[in-house]
């Protein structure tokens, strides 16, 4: 799945040697979620992520119609 701001992948993209679906990128991080993190998201909380000591991104849970 891809939209303007997210993509589902099997592995990370080698940004030095591959084009990305988002265009040219200069860095990347991997964030790992625990079961507790997922539970917090499902309970309406946000998770703030420190991105390369420069940006903050937020994860928010959006239930599907089947949840």
N, C-alpha and C positions, 0 to 999 in steps of 0.2 A: 504494500500500500504506500502511496505517496500523495501528499498534498503540498501546499506551498511551504509548509513549515516542518513536516515530519515525514519519515520514511521508515518502513520496517525492513530490517536487514538480517542476514544470516551471520555476517561478520563485519568488522570495521572496514572503512574505505581507506586505502593508501593514498592520502591526499597529495603526496609528493609525485606519484606516478600515475594517478588515475583521475579522470574527470569525475566530479560529483554531480548528483542530480540537482544540487543547489548552486552550481557554478563554482568558481575558484574559491577555495578555503585555505587558510593559513595555519590552522591548528585544530585540534579536536581532543576530546576527553571521553572517557567511559565512566559512567556512574552506575553503580550496582545497587539495586533495591533489595531490601530484606523483606521477609514476610511481614514484619512489623511496619515497615514503610508502606507496603501495599495496604495493610489494614488501616493505617492512618489516612491514607488517601481515600479509601472507601468510606471512611467516617467523616469526610468533608474537610480534612486538613490539607494544607499545601506543603510541598517540600521545596525548600530553597536550595539551589545548587550554586556553589562558587565556581565559576568558569574561568580558569586560568588566572586567578587572582585579579581579574579585571571586570568581569560581568557577573550578574546574578540572573539565573533562569529559575522558573518555578514550574513544578510538576503539579498538575491538578487532575483529579479523576473525573471522567465523564462517563456515567453508567450507560451501558447499551440498553436497548429496549427490552432485552431479555433478563437484565439484572433485577 
